[in-house]
Protein backbone atom coordinates (compact mmCIF):
# COMPACT_ATOMS: atom_id res chain seq x y z
CA UNK A 1 0.00 0.00 0.00
CA UNK A 2 1.27 3.54 -0.75
CA UNK A 3 2.48 5.54 2.27
CA UNK A 4 0.83 8.73 1.02
CA UNK A 5 -2.80 9.33 2.03
CA UNK A 6 -5.24 11.81 0.47
CA UNK A 7 -6.32 14.72 2.68
CA UNK A 8 -8.39 17.85 2.26
CA UNK A 9 -6.55 21.16 1.95
CA UNK A 10 -6.99 21.51 5.72
CA UNK A 11 -5.40 18.12 6.38
CA UNK A 12 -8.45 16.01 7.20
CA UNK A 13 -8.32 12.40 5.96
CA UNK A 14 -10.13 11.96 2.62
CA UNK A 15 -11.73 8.56 3.11
CA UNK A 16 -13.46 8.06 -0.26
CA UNK A 17 -12.21 9.73 -3.42
CA UNK A 18 -14.39 7.71 -5.80
CA UNK A 19 -17.98 8.26 -4.68
CA UNK A 20 -19.85 11.34 -3.49
CA UNK A 21 -21.91 11.36 -0.31
CA UNK A 22 -25.53 10.64 -1.17
CA UNK A 23 -28.85 10.02 0.53
CA UNK A 24 -29.19 6.32 -0.14
CA UNK A 25 -27.72 4.25 -2.92
CA UNK A 26 -29.22 6.30 -5.76
CA UNK A 27 -28.90 9.79 -4.32
CA UNK A 28 -29.38 12.71 -4.43
CA UNK A 29 -26.12 14.20 -3.17
CA UNK A 30 -25.73 15.99 0.16
CA UNK A 31 -24.52 19.55 0.69
CA UNK A 32 -22.73 18.29 3.81
CA UNK A 33 -20.20 16.53 1.57
CA UNK A 34 -17.58 19.21 2.23
CA UNK A 35 -14.90 17.12 0.51
CA UNK A 36 -16.85 17.14 -2.79
CA UNK A 37 -17.56 20.89 -2.45
CA UNK A 38 -13.90 21.67 -1.73
CA UNK A 39 -12.69 19.52 -4.60
CA UNK A 40 -15.08 21.02 -7.16
CA UNK A 41 -14.68 24.60 -5.91
CA UNK A 42 -10.88 24.38 -6.11
CA UNK A 43 -11.05 22.73 -9.53
CA UNK A 44 -13.31 25.50 -10.83
CA UNK A 45 -10.63 28.07 -9.97
CA UNK A 46 -7.57 26.34 -11.42
CA UNK A 47 -7.42 28.12 -14.78
CA UNK A 48 -7.51 31.79 -15.67
CA UNK A 49 -8.88 33.38 -17.72
CA UNK A 50 -10.16 30.69 -20.08
CA UNK A 51 -12.73 28.05 -19.27
CA UNK A 52 -11.45 25.15 -17.19
CA UNK A 53 -12.84 22.75 -19.81
CA UNK A 54 -14.41 23.40 -23.22
CA UNK A 55 -12.01 26.35 -23.64
CA UNK A 56 -11.78 26.09 -27.45
CA UNK A 57 -15.06 26.59 -29.22
CA UNK A 58 -17.38 28.69 -31.32
CA UNK A 59 -21.01 29.71 -31.38
CA UNK A 60 -23.91 31.15 -33.35
CA UNK A 61 -27.49 32.31 -32.96
CA UNK A 62 -30.72 30.92 -34.34
CA UNK A 63 -34.12 29.64 -33.30
CA UNK A 64 -36.06 26.55 -32.27
CA UNK A 65 -39.49 25.78 -33.73
CA UNK A 66 -41.75 23.43 -31.79
CA UNK A 67 -43.39 21.00 -34.20
CA UNK A 68 -45.18 18.85 -31.61
CA UNK A 69 -46.98 20.20 -28.56
CA UNK A 70 -45.54 18.58 -25.42
CA UNK A 71 -47.99 19.93 -22.84
CA UNK A 72 -49.00 16.36 -21.96
CA UNK A 73 -45.51 15.90 -20.54
CA UNK A 74 -44.23 19.32 -19.44
CA UNK A 75 -45.60 22.72 -18.53
CA UNK A 76 -42.45 24.42 -19.87
CA UNK A 77 -43.91 27.28 -21.90
CA UNK A 78 -41.58 27.02 -24.89
CA UNK A 79 -42.62 23.37 -25.33
CA UNK A 80 -46.35 24.16 -25.23
CA UNK A 81 -48.13 25.17 -28.43
CA UNK A 82 -47.22 23.67 -31.79
CA UNK A 83 -45.42 26.18 -34.00
CA UNK A 84 -43.99 28.25 -31.15
CA UNK A 85 -40.62 29.80 -32.05
CA UNK A 86 -37.89 30.42 -29.44
CA UNK A 87 -34.67 32.32 -30.05
CA UNK A 88 -31.53 30.31 -29.32
CA UNK A 89 -27.78 30.55 -28.90
CA UNK A 90 -25.49 27.54 -29.29
CA UNK A 91 -21.85 27.00 -28.40
CA UNK A 92 -19.79 24.04 -29.63
CA UNK A 93 -16.39 23.15 -28.27
CA UNK A 94 -13.68 20.61 -27.69
CA UNK A 95 -13.21 19.41 -24.12
CA UNK A 96 -9.57 18.96 -23.16
CA UNK A 97 -7.51 21.43 -25.17
CA UNK A 98 -6.76 25.07 -24.45
CA UNK A 99 -8.10 28.03 -26.46
CA UNK A 100 -5.36 27.71 -29.09
CA UNK A 101 -5.56 23.93 -29.44
CA UNK A 102 -6.24 22.45 -32.92
CA UNK A 103 -9.93 21.89 -33.61
CA UNK A 104 -9.34 18.55 -35.29
CA UNK A 105 -7.51 16.77 -32.45
CA UNK A 106 -9.41 13.69 -31.28
CA UNK A 107 -11.82 14.78 -28.56
CA UNK A 108 -15.37 14.73 -27.31
CA UNK A 109 -17.14 17.91 -28.43
CA UNK A 110 -19.44 20.08 -26.36
CA UNK A 111 -22.94 20.76 -27.66
CA UNK A 112 -24.67 23.47 -25.60
CA UNK A 113 -27.94 25.20 -26.53
CA UNK A 114 -29.63 28.14 -24.80
CA UNK A 115 -33.35 28.78 -25.26
CA UNK A 116 -34.41 32.37 -24.54
CA UNK A 117 -37.88 31.48 -23.26
CA UNK A 118 -40.67 33.66 -21.84
CA UNK A 119 -39.90 32.10 -18.44
CA UNK A 120 -36.16 32.79 -18.50
CA UNK A 121 -33.13 31.08 -20.00
CA UNK A 122 -33.11 27.31 -20.37
CA UNK A 123 -29.78 25.65 -21.19
CA UNK A 124 -29.12 22.10 -22.41
CA UNK A 125 -25.38 21.65 -21.86
CA UNK A 126 -24.34 18.35 -23.39
CA UNK A 127 -21.91 16.76 -25.82
CA UNK A 128 -21.87 15.13 -29.25
CA UNK A 129 -21.95 11.76 -27.47
CA UNK A 130 -24.88 10.29 -25.51
CA UNK A 131 -22.66 9.13 -22.63
CA UNK A 132 -19.68 10.38 -20.60
CA UNK A 133 -16.49 8.97 -19.07
CA UNK A 134 -17.53 9.06 -15.40
CA UNK A 135 -20.72 9.05 -13.36
CA UNK A 136 -19.70 10.78 -10.11
CA UNK A 137 -18.68 14.47 -9.86
CA UNK A 138 -16.02 13.63 -7.29
CA UNK A 139 -13.99 12.07 -10.11
CA UNK A 140 -14.40 14.95 -12.56
CA UNK A 141 -11.37 17.03 -11.49
CA UNK A 142 -9.19 13.91 -11.63
CA UNK A 143 -10.52 12.97 -15.05
CA UNK A 144 -9.80 16.42 -16.48
CA UNK A 145 -6.35 16.52 -14.86
CA UNK A 146 -5.55 13.28 -16.68
CA UNK A 147 -6.52 14.94 -19.99
CA UNK A 148 -4.58 18.16 -19.41
CA UNK A 149 -0.81 18.64 -19.17
CA UNK A 150 1.72 16.65 -17.15
CA UNK A 151 2.93 18.90 -14.30
CA UNK A 152 6.70 18.46 -14.81
CA UNK A 153 6.93 18.70 -18.59
CA UNK A 154 3.85 20.82 -19.32
CA UNK A 155 3.01 18.39 -22.13
CA UNK A 156 -0.07 16.32 -22.94
CA UNK A 157 0.67 12.76 -21.89
CA UNK A 158 -1.19 9.64 -23.03
CA UNK A 159 0.25 7.79 -20.03
CA UNK A 160 -1.88 9.90 -17.69
CA UNK A 161 -5.16 9.50 -19.52
CA UNK A 162 -4.80 5.74 -20.03
CA UNK A 163 -3.76 5.29 -16.41
CA UNK A 164 -6.97 7.01 -15.34
CA UNK A 165 -9.18 5.20 -17.86
CA UNK A 166 -7.71 1.79 -17.08
CA UNK A 167 -8.67 2.32 -13.44
CA UNK A 168 -12.15 3.60 -14.33
CA UNK A 169 -14.11 0.88 -16.16
CA UNK A 170 -17.14 3.15 -16.37
CA UNK A 171 -15.27 5.02 -19.13
CA UNK A 172 -15.43 2.07 -21.58
CA UNK A 173 -18.65 3.15 -23.29
CA UNK A 174 -17.41 6.68 -23.96
CA UNK A 175 -13.98 5.41 -25.07
CA UNK A 176 -15.66 3.20 -27.66
CA UNK A 177 -17.31 6.30 -29.10
CA UNK A 178 -14.31 8.63 -28.77
CA UNK A 179 -11.91 6.34 -30.63
CA UNK A 180 -14.38 5.56 -33.38
CA UNK A 181 -14.56 7.79 -36.46
CA UNK A 182 -16.81 10.14 -34.46
CA UNK A 183 -13.75 11.35 -32.58
CA UNK A 184 -12.98 13.52 -35.65
CA UNK A 185 -16.18 15.36 -36.68
CA UNK A 186 -15.92 17.23 -39.97
CA UNK A 187 -17.68 20.25 -38.50
CA UNK A 188 -20.06 21.31 -35.76
CA UNK A 189 -23.05 21.09 -38.10
CA UNK A 190 -22.14 17.51 -39.02
CA UNK A 191 -22.45 15.95 -35.57
CA UNK A 192 -25.41 14.94 -33.43
CA UNK A 193 -25.92 16.48 -30.01
CA UNK A 194 -27.19 15.00 -26.75
CA UNK A 195 -28.33 16.30 -23.39
CA UNK A 196 -26.51 13.16 -22.17
CA UNK A 197 -28.10 13.22 -18.69
CA UNK A 198 -31.63 12.17 -17.88
CA UNK A 199 -33.83 15.11 -16.89
CA UNK A 200 -37.33 15.37 -15.46
CA UNK A 201 -40.38 16.88 -17.16
CA UNK A 202 -43.45 17.82 -15.10
CA UNK A 203 -46.81 18.74 -16.67
CA UNK A 204 -49.44 21.17 -15.39
CA UNK A 205 -51.21 18.32 -13.56
CA UNK A 206 -48.05 17.46 -11.61
CA UNK A 207 -47.38 14.23 -13.53
CA UNK A 208 -43.68 13.45 -13.85
CA UNK A 209 -41.67 11.91 -16.69
CA UNK A 210 -38.01 11.26 -17.35
CA UNK A 211 -36.63 12.66 -20.59
CA UNK A 212 -33.46 12.41 -22.67
CA UNK A 213 -32.61 14.92 -25.44
CA UNK A 214 -31.28 14.09 -28.91
CA UNK A 215 -30.31 16.63 -31.59
CA UNK A 216 -30.04 14.86 -34.95
CA UNK A 217 -28.01 16.72 -37.58
CA UNK A 218 -30.02 17.46 -40.72
CA UNK A 219 -26.73 17.63 -42.65
CA UNK A 220 -25.96 14.08 -41.52
CA UNK A 221 -22.93 12.69 -39.72
CA UNK A 222 -19.66 13.47 -41.48
CA UNK A 223 -16.24 12.75 -40.04
CA UNK A 224 -12.63 13.34 -40.97
CA UNK A 225 -10.25 10.43 -41.42
CA UNK A 226 -7.43 10.32 -38.85
CA UNK A 227 -5.01 11.29 -41.63
CA UNK A 228 -7.10 14.29 -42.74
CA UNK A 229 -7.62 15.40 -39.13
CA UNK A 230 -3.87 15.30 -38.53
CA UNK A 231 -3.14 17.20 -41.74
CA UNK A 232 -5.70 19.86 -40.83
CA UNK A 233 -3.94 20.50 -37.51
CA UNK A 234 -1.10 22.17 -39.38
CA UNK A 235 -3.22 23.67 -42.15
CA UNK A 236 -6.00 25.30 -40.12
CA UNK A 237 -6.10 24.98 -36.32
CA UNK A 238 -9.51 26.72 -36.31
CA UNK A 239 -11.12 24.50 -38.95
CA UNK A 240 -14.38 23.92 -37.09
CA UNK A 241 -14.83 27.62 -36.37
CA UNK A 242 -14.09 28.54 -39.99
CA UNK A 243 -16.35 25.83 -41.36
CA UNK A 244 -19.43 26.82 -39.34
CA UNK A 245 -18.94 30.58 -39.72
CA UNK A 246 -18.55 30.32 -43.50
CA UNK A 247 -21.50 27.94 -43.82
CA UNK A 248 -23.79 30.40 -42.04
CA UNK A 249 -22.47 33.35 -44.04
CA UNK A 250 -23.20 31.42 -47.24
CA UNK A 251 -26.71 30.45 -46.19
CA UNK A 252 -25.93 26.77 -45.62
CA UNK A 253 -27.39 26.91 -42.13
CA UNK A 254 -26.56 24.11 -39.66
CA UNK A 255 -29.77 22.56 -38.38
CA UNK A 256 -30.93 19.68 -36.25
CA UNK A 257 -34.14 17.75 -35.69
CA UNK A 258 -34.81 17.73 -31.95
CA UNK A 259 -36.09 14.47 -30.52
CA UNK A 260 -36.72 13.13 -27.02
CA UNK A 261 -37.10 9.82 -25.27
CA UNK A 262 -39.89 9.99 -22.69
CA UNK A 263 -39.82 7.43 -19.89
CA UNK A 264 -42.72 7.06 -17.43
CA UNK A 265 -41.61 7.98 -13.92
CA UNK A 266 -41.92 4.62 -12.16
CA UNK A 267 -40.69 2.67 -15.19
CA UNK A 268 -37.55 4.77 -15.21
CA UNK A 269 -36.80 3.99 -11.58
CA UNK A 270 -37.05 0.27 -12.35
CA UNK A 271 -35.47 0.18 -15.82
CA UNK A 272 -32.96 -2.58 -16.59
CA UNK A 273 -30.16 0.01 -16.65
CA UNK A 274 -29.71 2.92 -14.29
CA UNK A 275 -31.15 5.84 -16.28
CA UNK A 276 -29.37 8.29 -13.94
CA UNK A 277 -25.92 6.91 -14.82
CA UNK A 278 -24.53 9.08 -17.62
CA UNK A 279 -22.16 6.30 -18.74
CA UNK A 280 -25.24 4.41 -20.01
CA UNK A 281 -27.92 4.96 -22.65
CA UNK A 282 -31.63 4.18 -22.63
CA UNK A 283 -32.59 1.82 -25.46
CA UNK A 284 -34.43 3.50 -28.32
CA UNK A 285 -36.18 0.19 -28.89
CA UNK A 286 -37.68 0.41 -25.39
CA UNK A 287 -38.39 4.16 -25.59
CA UNK A 288 -38.43 5.36 -29.21
CA UNK A 289 -37.37 8.85 -30.25
CA UNK A 290 -40.19 11.38 -30.54
CA UNK A 291 -39.63 14.36 -32.84
CA UNK A 292 -40.55 17.64 -31.13
CA UNK A 293 -38.97 20.41 -33.18
CA UNK A 294 -36.41 21.94 -35.52
CA UNK A 295 -33.32 23.86 -34.38
CA UNK A 296 -31.42 26.05 -36.83
CA UNK A 297 -28.46 28.43 -36.56
CA UNK A 298 -28.86 31.23 -39.08
CA UNK A 299 -26.68 34.14 -37.98
CA UNK A 300 -23.13 34.58 -36.74
CA UNK A 301 -22.11 36.58 -33.69
CA UNK A 302 -21.42 40.27 -34.22
CA UNK A 303 -18.43 40.13 -31.88
CA UNK A 304 -16.85 36.85 -30.87
CA UNK A 305 -15.67 37.90 -27.41
CA UNK A 306 -18.90 39.64 -26.48
CA UNK A 307 -21.27 37.01 -27.83
CA UNK A 308 -19.38 33.71 -27.54
CA UNK A 309 -16.39 33.95 -25.21
CA UNK A 310 -18.51 35.57 -22.50
CA UNK A 311 -21.40 33.12 -22.91
CA UNK A 312 -21.99 31.29 -19.64
CA UNK A 313 -24.01 28.13 -20.19
CA UNK A 314 -25.19 26.07 -17.23
CA UNK A 315 -27.35 22.98 -16.66
CA UNK A 316 -28.69 24.86 -13.61
CA UNK A 317 -30.54 27.26 -15.95
CA UNK A 318 -33.92 25.55 -15.73
CA UNK A 319 -37.51 26.70 -16.30
CA UNK A 320 -40.79 25.58 -14.69
CA UNK A 321 -41.69 22.13 -15.95
CA UNK A 322 -38.08 20.94 -16.30
CA UNK A 323 -36.12 19.67 -13.29
CA UNK A 324 -32.89 17.79 -12.54
CA UNK A 325 -32.92 14.04 -12.08
CA UNK A 326 -31.10 11.92 -9.50
CA UNK A 327 -28.04 11.77 -11.80
CA UNK A 328 -25.08 12.37 -9.47
CA UNK A 329 -22.84 13.87 -12.14
CA UNK A 330 -25.62 16.25 -13.20
CA UNK A 331 -26.12 17.31 -9.60
CA UNK A 332 -22.43 18.15 -9.30
CA UNK A 333 -22.62 20.19 -12.51
CA UNK A 334 -25.57 22.20 -11.15
CA UNK A 335 -23.11 23.68 -8.64
CA UNK A 336 -19.90 23.63 -10.59
CA UNK A 337 -20.91 25.41 -13.80
CA UNK A 338 -22.29 28.55 -12.19
CA UNK A 339 -19.43 28.58 -9.70
CA UNK A 340 -16.96 28.48 -12.60
CA UNK A 341 -18.72 31.35 -14.38
CA UNK A 342 -18.65 33.55 -11.29
CA UNK A 343 -14.92 32.99 -11.08
CA UNK A 344 -14.27 33.39 -14.80
CA UNK A 345 -16.55 36.36 -15.53
CA UNK A 346 -17.46 37.79 -12.13
CA UNK A 347 -20.48 37.78 -9.85
CA UNK A 348 -22.58 39.71 -12.38
CA UNK A 349 -21.91 37.49 -15.41
CA UNK A 350 -25.66 37.11 -15.99
CA UNK A 351 -25.85 40.82 -16.89
CA UNK A 352 -23.70 40.25 -19.99
CA UNK A 353 -26.03 40.53 -23.02
CA UNK A 354 -25.63 36.94 -24.25
CA UNK A 355 -26.48 35.70 -20.74
CA UNK A 356 -29.50 37.93 -20.11
CA UNK A 357 -33.04 36.60 -20.50
CA UNK A 358 -34.96 37.79 -23.55
CA UNK A 359 -36.50 41.24 -23.62
CA UNK A 360 -39.76 41.26 -21.68
CA UNK A 361 -38.62 38.75 -19.06
CA UNK A 362 -38.35 40.78 -15.85
CA UNK A 363 -35.37 40.06 -13.61
CA UNK A 364 -36.21 41.10 -10.04
CA UNK A 365 -33.81 39.85 -7.39
CA UNK A 366 -32.31 40.76 -4.04
CA UNK A 367 -28.79 40.07 -5.29
CA UNK A 368 -26.72 43.26 -5.24
CA UNK A 369 -23.23 44.68 -5.77
CA UNK A 370 -20.17 42.67 -6.82
CA UNK A 371 -17.55 43.40 -9.47
CA UNK A 372 -18.67 45.07 -12.71
CA UNK A 373 -22.15 46.10 -11.56
CA UNK A 374 -23.48 47.89 -14.65
CA UNK A 375 -27.26 47.79 -14.20
CA UNK A 376 -29.29 49.93 -11.78
CA UNK A 377 -28.22 47.59 -8.93
CA UNK A 378 -31.77 47.56 -7.58
CA UNK A 379 -31.73 51.35 -7.26
CA UNK A 380 -33.35 52.34 -3.95
CA UNK A 381 -35.54 49.24 -3.56
CA UNK A 382 -35.55 47.05 -0.49
CA UNK A 383 -32.60 44.61 -0.22
CA UNK A 384 -34.04 41.90 2.05
CA UNK A 385 -36.95 39.48 2.12
CA UNK A 386 -39.47 39.01 3.67
CA UNK A 387 -40.37 42.68 3.85
CA UNK A 388 -43.31 45.07 3.94
CA UNK A 389 -41.71 47.49 1.45
CA UNK A 390 -43.17 46.14 -1.76
CA UNK A 391 -40.23 43.95 -2.75
CA UNK A 392 -40.63 40.92 -5.05
CA UNK A 393 -42.23 37.83 -3.52
CA UNK A 394 -41.96 34.11 -4.22
CA UNK A 395 -43.31 32.79 -7.53
CA UNK A 396 -44.70 29.30 -7.03
CA UNK A 397 -44.54 28.52 -10.74
CA UNK A 398 -41.01 27.48 -9.81
CA UNK A 399 -42.08 24.82 -7.29
CA UNK A 400 -40.49 21.45 -7.97
CA UNK A 401 -42.33 18.15 -8.05
CA UNK A 402 -39.72 16.40 -5.92
CA UNK A 403 -38.70 12.78 -5.56
CA UNK A 404 -39.16 10.28 -2.76
CA UNK A 405 -35.74 9.47 -1.29
CA UNK A 406 -34.56 7.18 1.48
CA UNK A 407 -31.46 5.41 2.62
CA UNK A 408 -28.47 5.68 4.88
CA UNK A 409 -25.97 8.46 4.20
CA UNK A 410 -22.77 7.06 2.68
CA UNK A 411 -20.23 7.16 -0.15
CA UNK A 412 -21.93 4.72 -2.51
CA UNK A 413 -20.55 3.23 -5.73
CA UNK A 414 -22.77 3.35 -8.79
CA UNK A 415 -26.15 1.64 -8.44
CA UNK A 416 -25.59 -0.36 -11.64
CA UNK A 417 -21.97 -1.44 -12.10
CA UNK A 418 -22.39 -3.21 -15.44
CA UNK A 419 -19.96 -1.16 -17.54
CA UNK A 420 -19.47 -3.80 -20.21
CA UNK A 421 -22.76 -4.81 -21.85
CA UNK A 422 -23.58 -1.43 -23.43
CA UNK A 423 -20.15 -0.84 -25.00
CA UNK A 424 -20.32 -4.47 -26.17
CA UNK A 425 -23.64 -3.76 -27.87
CA UNK A 426 -22.17 -0.64 -29.50
CA UNK A 427 -19.10 -2.54 -30.67
CA UNK A 428 -21.20 -5.29 -32.21
CA UNK A 429 -23.31 -2.77 -34.10
CA UNK A 430 -20.21 -1.60 -35.95
CA UNK A 431 -19.20 -2.74 -39.40
CA UNK A 432 -15.88 -4.44 -39.98
CA UNK A 433 -14.39 -1.17 -41.23
CA UNK A 434 -15.66 0.72 -38.19
CA UNK A 435 -14.16 -1.87 -35.84
CA UNK A 436 -10.82 -1.49 -37.59
CA UNK A 437 -10.93 2.30 -37.31
CA UNK A 438 -11.84 2.06 -33.63
CA UNK A 439 -9.21 -0.48 -32.60
CA UNK A 440 -6.48 1.16 -34.69
CA UNK A 441 -7.26 4.52 -33.10
CA UNK A 442 -6.97 3.04 -29.62
CA UNK A 443 -3.76 1.16 -30.50
CA UNK A 444 -2.21 4.32 -31.97
CA UNK A 445 -2.63 5.98 -28.58
CA UNK A 446 -2.44 3.16 -26.03
CA UNK A 447 0.37 1.40 -27.92
CA UNK A 448 2.86 4.21 -27.37
CA UNK A 449 2.58 4.72 -23.62
CA UNK A 450 5.46 3.73 -21.34
CA UNK A 451 3.54 1.91 -18.61
CA UNK A 452 3.07 -1.69 -19.72
CA UNK A 453 0.93 -2.47 -16.67
CA UNK A 454 -1.52 0.23 -17.74
CA UNK A 455 -1.55 -1.20 -21.27
CA UNK A 456 -2.33 -4.67 -19.95
CA UNK A 457 -5.00 -3.39 -17.58
CA UNK A 458 -6.76 -1.44 -20.33
CA UNK A 459 -6.60 -4.28 -22.86
CA UNK A 460 -8.14 -6.54 -20.22
CA UNK A 461 -11.05 -4.10 -19.84
CA UNK A 462 -11.64 -4.03 -23.60
CA UNK A 463 -11.49 -7.84 -23.63
CA UNK A 464 -14.20 -7.95 -20.95
CA UNK A 465 -16.35 -5.86 -23.27
CA UNK A 466 -15.77 -8.26 -26.17
CA UNK A 467 -12.97 -10.78 -26.72
CA UNK A 468 -12.57 -9.68 -30.35
CA UNK A 469 -12.36 -6.02 -29.26
CA UNK A 470 -9.49 -6.71 -26.88
CA UNK A 471 -7.69 -9.10 -29.22
CA UNK A 472 -7.67 -6.66 -32.14
CA UNK A 473 -6.17 -3.95 -29.95
CA UNK A 474 -3.58 -6.34 -28.51
CA UNK A 475 -2.58 -7.49 -32.00
CA UNK A 476 -2.23 -3.93 -33.28
CA UNK A 477 -0.14 -2.88 -30.28
CA UNK A 478 2.08 -5.94 -30.80
CA UNK A 479 2.58 -4.84 -34.42
CA UNK A 480 3.53 -1.33 -33.27
CA UNK A 481 6.10 -2.73 -30.84
CA UNK A 482 7.54 -5.00 -33.53
CA UNK A 483 8.05 -1.97 -35.77
CA UNK A 484 9.82 -0.14 -32.96
CA UNK A 485 12.39 -2.91 -32.48
Buried (B, 14 or more C-beta within 10 A) or exposed (E): EEEEEEEEEEEEEBEBEBBBBBBBEBBBBBEEBEBBBBBBBEBBBEBEEBBBBBBBBBBBBBBBBBBEBBBEBBBBBBBBEEEBEBBBBBBBBBBBBEEEBBBBBBBBBBBBBBBBBEBBBBBBBBBBBBBBBBBBBBBBBBBBBBBBBEEEEEEBBBBBBBBBBBBBBBBBBBBBBBBBBBBBBBBBBBBBBBBBBBBBBBBEEEBBBBBBBBBBBBBEBEBBEBEEBBEBBEEBBBBBBBBBBEBBEEEEBBBBBBBBBBBBBEEBBEBEBBBBBBBBBBBEEEBEBBEBBBBBBEEBBEEBEEBBBBBBBBBBBBBBBBBBBBBBBBBBBBBBBBBBBBBBBBBBBBBBEBBBBBEEEEEEEEEEEEEEBEEEBBEEBBBEEEEEEEBBEEEEEEEEBEBEEEEEEEBBBBBBEBBBEBBBBBBEEBEEEBBEBBBBBBBBBBBBBEBEEBBEBBBEBBBBBBEBBBBBBBEBBEEBEEEEE
